[in-house]
């Protein structure tokens, strides 16, 4: 079976589902009458997620170049909820399980060429993309890879770390030996919902 046209390059999973994730978050926030959405991110404030959120609901972006900038620490879900009680926390790695399940459904429809005889590398940051992949395909072996670009920096306070460790067949904290960046020579962009 060929992987042409799929978000898989050799044995790397290239997840670029920000659009689907944004849609799920926006629908939930609107349905439950939140005043807006707060997002802590290391990403570009002009990225697709920010554009969609800004046009649909009030957005507080805590990121380099965003509305606010944070001290170099991972804000916990409790700290964010206390600071912005009327805003939905859409920080990567903070979504509740029932929203992750909605992302899982989208992922299953996107990764039709995934094979059980391959161990896949997943660029991992907050752990959200990795957890969703593992939920979508529980019989597949996934290897988490941190610290390959600014989107995949490992943080000891990320709430999904223990779950990634439990689900991963291996965890790498740098580029595995003999591997090159999964997007080298392609037009794919490595972006985590992570």
Secondary structure, DSSP 8 states (H G I E B T S, - for coil): ---TTSSEETTEE----HHHHHHHHHHHHHHTT-SEEEEE-SS-TTSHHHHHHHHHSEEEEESTTSSB---SS---HHHHHHH-TTEEE--TT---HHHHHHHHHHHHHH-TT--TTSEEEEE-SSSHHHHHHHHHTTTSEEEEE-SSSGGG---TT-TTHHHHHHH-SEEESS--TT---TTTTSS-------
